[in-house]
Amino acid sequence: MAETRFPHLVRESVLPSSCIRELTMADVAFVVTTIAVFALVAFIAKGVAKL
């Protein structure tokens, strides 16, 4: 009986589904923030080039 419960307990303790969702949302937030920063830098560079 302990053998059948062990993989289930290990799976839950390593990465529960809520943790996977949080990591995915953190990755999405990081990518969006990075793109926004590069877009802002490009916008500023365009403005400086016009001077």
PDBQT receptor file of N, H, CA, C and O in Angstrom, charges set to zero:
ATOM      1  N   MET A   1       0.818  -1.190   0.000  1.00  0.00    +0.000 N 
ATOM      2  CA  MET A   1       0.000   0.000   0.000  1.00  0.00    +0.000 C 
ATOM      3  C   MET A   1       0.864   1.258   0.000  1.00  0.00    +0.000 C 
ATOM      4  O   MET A   1       0.506   2.256  -0.625  1.00  0.00    +0.000 OA
ATOM      5  N   ALA A   2       1.992   1.216   0.692  1.00  0.00    +0.000 N 
ATOM      6  H   ALA A   2       2.283   0.405   1.200  1.00  0.00    +0.000 HD
ATOM      7  CA  ALA A   2       2.870   2.388   0.720  1.00  0.00    +0.000 C 
ATOM      8  C   ALA A   2       3.451   2.657  -0.664  1.00  0.00    +0.000 C 
ATOM      9  O   ALA A   2       3.704   3.805  -1.027  1.00  0.00    +0.000 OA
ATOM     10  N   GLU A   3       3.663   1.579  -1.441  1.00  0.00    +0.000 N 
ATOM     11  H   GLU A   3       3.458   0.646  -1.146  1.00  0.00    +0.000 HD
ATOM     12  CA  GLU A   3       4.230   1.762  -2.775  1.00  0.00    +0.000 C 
ATOM     13  C   GLU A   3       3.268   2.494  -3.699  1.00  0.00    +0.000 C 
ATOM     14  O   GLU A   3       3.707   3.286  -4.534  1.00  0.00    +0.000 OA
ATOM     15  N   THR A   4       1.982   2.253  -3.573  1.00  0.00    +0.000 N 
ATOM     16  H   THR A   4       1.625   1.610  -2.895  1.00  0.00    +0.000 HD
ATOM     17  CA  THR A   4       1.030   2.914  -4.468  1.00  0.00    +0.000 C 
ATOM     18  C   THR A   4       0.822   4.367  -4.078  1.00  0.00    +0.000 C 
ATOM     19  O   THR A   4       0.511   5.189  -4.940  1.00  0.00    +0.000 OA
ATOM     20  N   ARG A   5       0.987   4.711  -2.796  1.00  0.00    +0.000 N 
ATOM     21  H   ARG A   5       1.239   4.044  -2.096  1.00  0.00    +0.000 HD
ATOM     22  CA  ARG A   5       0.787   6.095  -2.358  1.00  0.00    +0.000 C 
ATOM     23  C   ARG A   5       2.028   6.949  -2.576  1.00  0.00    +0.000 C 
ATOM     24  O   ARG A   5       1.920   8.168  -2.706  1.00  0.00    +0.000 OA
ATOM     25  N   PHE A   6       3.196   6.336  -2.616  1.00  0.00    +0.000 N 
ATOM     26  H   PHE A   6       3.284   5.345  -2.510  1.00  0.00    +0.000 HD
ATOM     27  CA  PHE A   6       4.438   7.113  -2.673  1.00  0.00    +0.000 C 
ATOM     28  C   PHE A   6       4.564   7.982  -3.930  1.00  0.00    +0.000 C 
ATOM     29  O   PHE A   6       4.867   9.168  -3.802  1.00  0.00    +0.000 OA
ATOM     30  N   PRO A   7       4.346   7.450  -5.132  1.00  0.00    +0.000 N 
ATOM     31  CA  PRO A   7       4.480   8.320  -6.310  1.00  0.00    +0.000 C 
ATOM     32  C   PRO A   7       3.489   9.483  -6.284  1.00  0.00    +0.000 C 
ATOM     33  O   PRO A   7       3.809  10.584  -6.732  1.00  0.00    +0.000 OA
ATOM     34  N   HIS A   8       2.295   9.241  -5.761  1.00  0.00    +0.000 N 
ATOM     35  H   HIS A   8       2.035   8.346  -5.397  1.00  0.00    +0.000 HD
ATOM     36  CA  HIS A   8       1.290  10.305  -5.678  1.00  0.00    +0.000 C 
ATOM     37  C   HIS A   8       1.760  11.405  -4.734  1.00  0.00    +0.000 C 
ATOM     38  O   HIS A   8       1.609  12.588  -5.037  1.00  0.00    +0.000 OA
ATOM     39  N   LEU A   9       2.321  11.029  -3.604  1.00  0.00    +0.000 N 
ATOM     40  H   LEU A   9       2.443  10.067  -3.357  1.00  0.00    +0.000 HD
ATOM     41  CA  LEU A   9       2.805  12.022  -2.644  1.00  0.00    +0.000 C 
ATOM     42  C   LEU A   9       3.996  12.789  -3.200  1.00  0.00    +0.000 C 
ATOM     43  O   LEU A   9       4.107  13.998  -2.997  1.00  0.00    +0.000 OA
ATOM     44  N   VAL A  10       4.883  12.098  -3.896  1.00  0.00    +0.000 N 
ATOM     45  H   VAL A  10       4.793  11.116  -4.061  1.00  0.00    +0.000 HD
ATOM     46  CA  VAL A  10       6.050  12.768  -4.469  1.00  0.00    +0.000 C 
ATOM     47  C   VAL A  10       5.601  13.756  -5.530  1.00  0.00    +0.000 C 
ATOM     48  O   VAL A  10       6.098  14.881  -5.581  1.00  0.00    +0.000 OA
ATOM     49  N   ARG A  11       4.664  13.346  -6.380  1.00  0.00    +0.000 N 
ATOM     50  H   ARG A  11       4.261  12.432  -6.339  1.00  0.00    +0.000 HD
ATOM     51  CA  ARG A  11       4.179  14.232  -7.429  1.00  0.00    +0.000 C 
ATOM     52  C   ARG A  11       3.561  15.491  -6.839  1.00  0.00    +0.000 C 
ATOM     53  O   ARG A  11       3.795  16.590  -7.344  1.00  0.00    +0.000 OA
ATOM     54  N   GLU A  12       2.779  15.347  -5.784  1.00  0.00    +0.000 N 
ATOM     55  H   GLU A  12       2.588  14.455  -5.374  1.00  0.00    +0.000 HD
ATOM     56  CA  GLU A  12       2.131  16.509  -5.175  1.00  0.00    +0.000 C 
ATOM     57  C   GLU A  12       3.141  17.412  -4.485  1.00  0.00    +0.000 C 
ATOM     58  O   GLU A  12       3.009  18.636  -4.527  1.00  0.00    +0.000 OA
ATOM     59  N   SER A  13       4.153  16.820  -3.849  1.00  0.00    +0.000 N 
ATOM     60  H   SER A  13       4.260  15.826  -3.815  1.00  0.00    +0.000 HD
ATOM     61  CA  SER A  13       5.099  17.649  -3.107  1.00  0.00    +0.000 C 
ATOM     62  C   SER A  13       6.081  18.359  -4.034  1.00  0.00    +0.000 C 
ATOM     63  O   SER A  13       6.583  19.429  -3.691  1.00  0.00    +0.000 OA
ATOM     64  N   VAL A  14       6.361  17.786  -5.194  1.00  0.00    +0.000 N 
ATOM     65  H   VAL A  14       5.953  16.917  -5.472  1.00  0.00    +0.000 HD
ATOM     66  CA  VAL A  14       7.321  18.410  -6.104  1.00  0.00    +0.000 C 
ATOM     67  C   VAL A  14       6.685  19.593  -6.818  1.00  0.00    +0.000 C 
ATOM     68  O   VAL A  14       7.201  20.706  -6.718  1.00  0.00    +0.000 OA
ATOM     69  N   LEU A  15       5.592  19.394  -7.529  1.00  0.00    +0.000 N 
ATOM     70  H   LEU A  15       5.173  18.489  -7.610  1.00  0.00    +0.000 HD
ATOM     71  CA  LEU A  15       4.940  20.480  -8.265  1.00  0.00    +0.000 C 
ATOM     72  C   LEU A  15       3.423  20.326  -8.221  1.00  0.00    +0.000 C 
ATOM     73  O   LEU A  15       2.846  19.674  -9.091  1.00  0.00    +0.000 OA
ATOM     74  N   PRO A  16       2.783  20.902  -7.243  1.00  0.00    +0.000 N 
ATOM     75  CA  PRO A  16       1.319  20.886  -7.259  1.00  0.00    +0.000 C 
ATOM     76  C   PRO A  16       0.799  21.748  -8.404  1.00  0.00    +0.000 C 
ATOM     77  O   PRO A  16       1.508  22.627  -8.892  1.00  0.00    +0.000 OA
ATOM     78  N   SER A  17      -0.425  21.502  -8.831  1.00  0.00    +0.000 N 
ATOM     79  H   SER A  17      -1.001  20.787  -8.435  1.00  0.00    +0.000 HD
ATOM     80  CA  SER A  17      -0.962  22.206  -9.993  1.00  0.00    +0.000 C 
ATOM     81  C   SER A  17      -1.034  23.705  -9.759  1.00  0.00    +0.000 C 
ATOM     82  O   SER A  17      -0.843  24.473 -10.702  1.00  0.00    +0.000 OA
ATOM     83  N   SER A  18      -1.305  24.150  -8.536  1.00  0.00    +0.000 N 
ATOM     84  H   SER A  18      -1.460  23.526  -7.770  1.00  0.00    +0.000 HD
ATOM     85  CA  SER A  18      -1.349  25.589  -8.271  1.00  0.00    +0.000 C 
ATOM     86  C   SER A  18       0.031  26.207  -8.437  1.00  0.00    +0.000 C 
ATOM     87  O   SER A  18       0.151  27.350  -8.879  1.00  0.00    +0.000 OA
ATOM     88  N   CYS A  19       1.060  25.468  -8.090  1.00  0.00    +0.000 N 
ATOM     89  H   CYS A  19       0.962  24.540  -7.731  1.00  0.00    +0.000 HD
ATOM     90  CA  CYS A  19       2.434  25.964  -8.248  1.00  0.00    +0.000 C 
ATOM     91  C   CYS A  19       2.780  26.084  -9.730  1.00  0.00    +0.000 C 
ATOM     92  O   CYS A  19       3.436  27.041 -10.140  1.00  0.00    +0.000 OA
ATOM     93  N   ILE A  20       2.343  25.121 -10.526  1.00  0.00    +0.000 N 
ATOM     94  H   ILE A  20       1.810  24.344 -10.192  1.00  0.00    +0.000 HD
ATOM     95  CA  ILE A  20       2.600  25.173 -11.966  1.00  0.00    +0.000 C 
ATOM     96  C   ILE A  20       1.911  26.387 -12.568  1.00  0.00    +0.000 C 
ATOM     97  O   ILE A  20       2.492  27.075 -13.408  1.00  0.00    +0.000 OA
ATOM     98  N   ARG A  21       0.674  26.658 -12.148  1.00  0.00    +0.000 N 
ATOM     99  H   ARG A  21       0.202  26.099 -11.466  1.00  0.00    +0.000 HD
ATOM    100  CA  ARG A  21      -0.042  27.833 -12.653  1.00  0.00    +0.000 C 
ATOM    101  C   ARG A  21       0.680  29.112 -12.253  1.00  0.00    +0.000 C 
ATOM    102  O   ARG A  21       0.802  30.034 -13.060  1.00  0.00    +0.000 OA
ATOM    103  N   GLU A  22       1.157  29.175 -11.016  1.00  0.00    +0.000 N 
ATOM    104  H   GLU A  22       1.057  28.426 -10.360  1.00  0.00    +0.000 HD
ATOM    105  CA  GLU A  22       1.872  30.373 -10.559  1.00  0.00    +0.000 C 
ATOM    106  C   GLU A  22       3.159  30.572 -11.347  1.00  0.00    +0.000 C 
ATOM    107  O   GLU A  22       3.493  31.697 -11.718  1.00  0.00    +0.000 OA
ATOM    108  N   LEU A  23       3.882  29.489 -11.605  1.00  0.00    +0.000 N 
ATOM    109  H   LEU A  23       3.611  28.575 -11.304  1.00  0.00    +0.000 HD
ATOM    110  CA  LEU A  23       5.111  29.607 -12.385  1.00  0.00    +0.000 C 
ATOM    111  C   LEU A  23       4.810  30.037 -13.810  1.00  0.00    +0.000 C 
ATOM    112  O   LEU A  23       5.546  30.840 -14.385  1.00  0.00    +0.000 OA
ATOM    113  N   THR A  24       3.730  29.508 -14.389  1.00  0.00    +0.000 N 
ATOM    114  H   THR A  24       3.133  28.856 -13.922  1.00  0.00    +0.000 HD
ATOM    115  CA  THR A  24       3.355  29.891 -15.748  1.00  0.00    +0.000 C 
ATOM    116  C   THR A  24       2.987  31.364 -15.803  1.00  0.00    +0.000 C 
ATOM    117  O   THR A  24       3.396  32.070 -16.725  1.00  0.00    +0.000 OA
ATOM    118  N   MET A  25       2.223  31.835 -14.830  1.00  0.00    +0.000 N 
ATOM    119  H   MET A  25       1.891  31.262 -14.081  1.00  0.00    +0.000 HD
ATOM    120  CA  MET A  25       1.843  33.250 -14.811  1.00  0.00    +0.000 C 
ATOM    121  C   MET A  25       3.070  34.129 -14.586  1.00  0.00    +0.000 C 
ATOM    122  O   MET A  25       3.153  35.222 -15.146  1.00  0.00    +0.000 OA
ATOM    123  N   ALA A  26       4.011  33.674 -13.785  1.00  0.00    +0.000 N 
ATOM    124  H   ALA A  26       3.943  32.786 -13.330  1.00  0.00    +0.000 HD
ATOM    125  CA  ALA A  26       5.244  34.437 -13.574  1.00  0.00    +0.000 C 
ATOM    126  C   ALA A  26       6.041  34.520 -14.872  1.00  0.00    +0.000 C 
ATOM    127  O   ALA A  26       6.602  35.568 -15.193  1.00  0.00    +0.000 OA
ATOM    128  N   ASP A  27       6.092  33.416 -15.619  1.00  0.00    +0.000 N 
ATOM    129  H   ASP A  27       5.636  32.565 -15.359  1.00  0.00    +0.000 HD
ATOM    130  CA  ASP A  27       6.787  33.426 -16.907  1.00  0.00    +0.000 C 
ATOM    131  C   ASP A  27       6.118  34.381 -17.884  1.00  0.00    +0.000 C 
ATOM    132  O   ASP A  27       6.797  35.139 -18.578  1.00  0.00    +0.000 OA
ATOM    133  N   VAL A  28       4.793  34.348 -17.942  1.00  0.00    +0.000 N 
ATOM    134  H   VAL A  28       4.242  33.732 -17.378  1.00  0.00    +0.000 HD
ATOM    135  CA  VAL A  28       4.056  35.238 -18.842  1.00  0.00    +0.000 C 
ATOM    136  C   VAL A  28       4.298  36.690 -18.448  1.00  0.00    +0.000 C 
ATOM    137  O   VAL A  28       4.532  37.536 -19.312  1.00  0.00    +0.000 OA
ATOM    138  N   ALA A  29       4.245  36.983 -17.162  1.00  0.00    +0.000 N 
ATOM    139  H   ALA A  29       4.055  36.296 -16.461  1.00  0.00    +0.000 HD
ATOM    140  CA  ALA A  29       4.478  38.351 -16.697  1.00  0.00    +0.000 C 
ATOM    141  C   ALA A  29       5.897  38.805 -17.042  1.00  0.00    +0.000 C 
ATOM    142  O   ALA A  29       6.099  39.956 -17.429  1.00  0.00    +0.000 OA
ATOM    143  N   PHE A  30       6.870  37.920 -16.907  1.00  0.00    +0.000 N 
ATOM    144  H   PHE A  30       6.705  36.985 -16.592  1.00  0.00    +0.000 HD
ATOM    145  CA  PHE A  30       8.254  38.265 -17.235  1.00  0.00    +0.000 C 
ATOM    146  C   PHE A  30       8.407  38.571 -18.720  1.00  0.00    +0.000 C 
ATOM    147  O   PHE A  30       9.057  39.549 -19.090  1.00  0.00    +0.000 OA
ATOM    148  N   VAL A  31       7.811  37.740 -19.571  1.00  0.00    +0.000 N 
ATOM    149  H   VAL A  31       7.283  36.946 -19.270  1.00  0.00    +0.000 HD
ATOM    150  CA  VAL A  31       7.917  37.948 -21.018  1.00  0.00    +0.000 C 
ATOM    151  C   VAL A  31       7.240  39.251 -21.421  1.00  0.00    +0.000 C 
ATOM    152  O   VAL A  31       7.794  40.024 -22.202  1.00  0.00    +0.000 OA
ATOM    153  N   VAL A  32       6.040  39.501 -20.890  1.00  0.00    +0.000 N 
ATOM    154  H   VAL A  32       5.590  38.873 -20.255  1.00  0.00    +0.000 HD
ATOM    155  CA  VAL A  32       5.313  40.728 -21.223  1.00  0.00    +0.000 C 
ATOM    156  C   VAL A  32       6.090  41.954 -20.750  1.00  0.00    +0.000 C 
ATOM    157  O   VAL A  32       6.195  42.943 -21.475  1.00  0.00    +0.000 OA
ATOM    158  N   THR A  33       6.630  41.889 -19.549  1.00  0.00    +0.000 N 
ATOM    159  H   THR A  33       6.545  41.085 -18.960  1.00  0.00    +0.000 HD
ATOM    160  CA  THR A  33       7.409  43.014 -19.024  1.00  0.00    +0.000 C 
ATOM    161  C   THR A  33       8.660  43.255 -19.865  1.00  0.00    +0.000 C 
ATOM    162  O   THR A  33       9.002  44.403 -20.151  1.00  0.00    +0.000 OA
ATOM    163  N   THR A  34       9.340  42.192 -20.261  1.00  0.00    +0.000 N 
ATOM    164  H   THR A  34       9.063  41.260 -20.029  1.00  0.00    +0.000 HD
ATOM    165  CA  THR A  34      10.539  42.329 -21.083  1.00  0.00    +0.000 C 
ATOM    166  C   THR A  34      10.209  42.967 -22.428  1.00  0.00    +0.000 C 
ATOM    167  O   THR A  34      10.922  43.861 -22.885  1.00  0.00    +0.000 OA
ATOM    168  N   ILE A  35       9.132  42.511 -23.060  1.00  0.00    +0.000 N 
ATOM    169  H   ILE A  35       8.553  41.785 -22.689  1.00  0.00    +0.000 HD
ATOM    170  CA  ILE A  35       8.723  43.094 -24.343  1.00  0.00    +0.000 C 
ATOM    171  C   ILE A  35       8.358  44.564 -24.165  1.00  0.00    +0.000 C 
ATOM    172  O   ILE A  35       8.712  45.395 -25.002  1.00  0.00    +0.000 OA
ATOM    173  N   ALA A  36       7.658  44.891 -23.090  1.00  0.00    +0.000 N 
ATOM    174  H   ALA A  36       7.371  44.216 -22.410  1.00  0.00    +0.000 HD
ATOM    175  CA  ALA A  36       7.272  46.284 -22.839  1.00  0.00    +0.000 C 
ATOM    176  C   ALA A  36       8.501  47.165 -22.635  1.00  0.00    +0.000 C 
ATOM    177  O   ALA A  36       8.539  48.293 -23.126  1.00  0.00    +0.000 OA
ATOM    178  N   VAL A  37       9.497  46.667 -21.922  1.00  0.00    +0.000 N 
ATOM    179  H   VAL A  37       9.466  45.751 -21.524  1.00  0.00    +0.000 HD
ATOM    180  CA  VAL A  37      10.716  47.453 -21.692  1.00  0.00    +0.000 C 
ATOM    181  C   VAL A  37      11.444  47.695 -23.011  1.00  0.00    +0.000 C 
ATOM    182  O   VAL A  37      11.884  48.813 -23.279  1.00  0.00    +0.000 OA
ATOM    183  N   PHE A  38      11.574  46.657 -23.835  1.00  0.00    +0.000 N 
ATOM    184  H   PHE A  38      11.216  45.749 -23.617  1.00  0.00    +0.000 HD
ATOM    185  CA  PHE A  38      12.241  46.841 -25.122  1.00  0.00    +0.000 C 
ATOM    186  C   PHE A  38      11.451  47.774 -26.032  1.00  0.00    +0.000 C 
ATOM    187  O   PHE A  38      12.051  48.562 -26.762  1.00  0.00    +0.000 OA
ATOM    188  N   ALA A  39      10.127  47.706 -26.008  1.00  0.00    +0.000 N 
ATOM    189  H   ALA A  39       9.639  47.065 -25.415  1.00  0.00    +0.000 HD
ATOM    190  CA  ALA A  39       9.307  48.620 -26.805  1.00  0.00    +0.000 C 
ATOM    191  C   ALA A  39       9.503  50.056 -26.327  1.00  0.00    +0.000 C 
ATOM    192  O   ALA A  39       9.601  50.973 -27.142  1.00  0.00    +0.000 OA
ATOM    193  N   LEU A  40       9.560  50.253 -25.031  1.00  0.00    +0.000 N 
ATOM    194  H   LEU A  40       9.480  49.508 -24.368  1.00  0.00    +0.000 HD
ATOM    195  CA  LEU A  40       9.783  51.593 -24.483  1.00  0.00    +0.000 C 
ATOM    196  C   LEU A  40      11.159  52.126 -24.882  1.00  0.00    +0.000 C 
ATOM    197  O   LEU A  40      11.286  53.295 -25.245  1.00  0.00    +0.000 OA
ATOM    198  N   VAL A  41      12.176  51.289 -24.816  1.00  0.00    +0.000 N 
ATOM    199  H   VAL A  41      12.072  50.340 -24.521  1.00  0.00    +0.000 HD
ATOM    200  CA  VAL A  41      13.521  51.704 -25.217  1.00  0.00    +0.000 C 
ATOM    201  C   VAL A  41      13.544  52.056 -26.703  1.00  0.00    +0.000 C 
ATOM    202  O   VAL A  41      14.166  53.043 -27.093  1.00  0.00    +0.000 OA
ATOM    203  N   ALA A  42      12.873  51.261 -27.532  1.00  0.00    +0.000 N 
ATOM    204  H   ALA A  42      12.367  50.458 -27.215  1.00  0.00    +0.000 HD
ATOM    205  CA  ALA A  42      12.819  51.557 -28.967  1.00  0.00    +0.000 C 
ATOM    206  C   ALA A  42      12.090  52.868 -29.220  1.00  0.00    +0.000 C 
ATOM    207  O   ALA A  42      12.505  53.650 -30.075  1.00  0.00    +0.000 OA
ATOM    208  N   PHE A  43      11.012  53.119 -28.492  1.00  0.00    +0.000 N 
ATOM    209  H   PHE A  43      10.674  52.484 -27.797  1.00  0.00    +0.000 HD
ATOM    210  CA  PHE A  43      10.254  54.365 -28.636  1.00  0.00    +0.000 C 
ATOM    211  C   PHE A  43      11.116  55.565 -28.248  1.00  0.00    +0.000 C 
ATOM    212  O   PHE A  43      11.108  56.588 -28.933  1.00  0.00    +0.000 OA
ATOM    213  N   ILE A  44      11.856  55.438 -27.154  1.00  0.00    +0.000 N 
ATOM    214  H   ILE A  44      11.862  54.607 -26.597  1.00  0.00    +0.000 HD
ATOM    215  CA  ILE A  44      12.746  56.521 -26.715  1.00  0.00    +0.000 C 
ATOM    216  C   ILE A  44      13.863  56.728 -27.737  1.00  0.00    +0.000 C 
ATOM    217  O   ILE A  44      14.227  57.866 -28.032  1.00  0.00    +0.000 OA
ATOM    218  N   ALA A  45      14.408  55.644 -28.274  1.00  0.00    +0.000 N 
ATOM    219  H   ALA A  45      14.112  54.719 -28.034  1.00  0.00    +0.000 HD
ATOM    220  CA  ALA A  45      15.479  55.752 -29.271  1.00  0.00    +0.000 C 
ATOM    221  C   ALA A  45      14.982  56.459 -30.526  1.00  0.00    +0.000 C 
ATOM    222  O   ALA A  45      15.708  57.261 -31.113  1.00  0.00    +0.000 OA
ATOM    223  N   LYS A  46      13.746  56.171 -30.944  1.00  0.00    +0.000 N 
ATOM    224  H   LYS A  46      13.155  55.520 -30.467  1.00  0.00    +0.000 HD
ATOM    225  CA  LYS A  46      13.176  56.868 -32.103  1.00  0.00    +0.000 C 
ATOM    226  C   LYS A  46      13.059  58.360 -31.820  1.00  0.00    +0.000 C 
ATOM    227  O   LYS A  46      13.385  59.186 -32.672  1.00  0.00    +0.000 OA
ATOM    228  N   GLY A  47      12.595  58.699 -30.629  1.00  0.00    +0.000 N 
ATOM    229  H   GLY A  47      12.330  58.027 -29.938  1.00  0.00    +0.000 HD
ATOM    230  CA  GLY A  47      12.458  60.107 -30.264  1.00  0.00    +0.000 C 
ATOM    231  C   GLY A  47      13.792  60.822 -30.216  1.00  0.00    +0.000 C 
ATOM    232  O   GLY A  47      13.895  61.973 -30.640  1.00  0.00    +0.000 OA
ATOM    233  N   VAL A  48      14.814  60.155 -29.705  1.00  0.00    +0.000 N 
ATOM    234  H   VAL A  48      14.730  59.220 -29.360  1.00  0.00    +0.000 HD
ATOM    235  CA  VAL A  48      16.145  60.755 -29.624  1.00  0.00    +0.000 C 
ATOM    236  C   VAL A  48      16.731  60.911 -31.026  1.00  0.00    +0.000 C 
ATOM    237  O   VAL A  48      17.423  61.893 -31.299  1.00  0.00    +0.000 OA
ATOM    238  N   ALA A  49      16.466  59.965 -31.908  1.00  0.00    +0.000 N 
ATOM    239  H   ALA A  49      15.904  59.167 -31.686  1.00  0.00    +0.000 HD
ATOM    240  CA  ALA A  49      17.004  60.030 -33.269  1.00  0.00    +0.000 C 
ATOM    241  C   ALA A  49      16.428  61.217 -34.033  1.00  0.00    +0.000 C 
ATOM    242  O   ALA A  49      17.091  61.757 -34.919  1.00  0.00    +0.000 OA
ATOM    243  N   LYS A  50      15.212  61.629 -33.707  1.00  0.00    +0.000 N 
ATOM    244  H   LYS A  50      14.673  61.190 -32.988  1.00  0.00    +0.000 HD
ATOM    245  CA  LYS A  50      14.588  62.771 -34.386  1.00  0.00    +0.000 C 
ATOM    246  C   LYS A  50      15.203  64.095 -33.947  1.00  0.00    +0.000 C 
ATOM    247  O   LYS A  50      15.076  65.096 -34.653  1.00  0.00    +0.000 OA
ATOM    248  N   LEU A  51      15.867  64.117 -32.793  1.00  0.00    +0.000 N 
ATOM    249  H   LEU A  51      15.970  63.304 -32.220  1.00  0.00    +0.000 HD
ATOM    250  CA  LEU A  51      16.465  65.373 -32.308  1.00  0.00    +0.000 C 
ATOM    251  C   LEU A  51      17.625  65.744 -33.134  1.00  0.00    +0.000 C 
ATOM    252  O   LEU A  51      18.260  66.769 -32.882  1.00  0.00    +0.000 OA
TER     253      LEU A  51
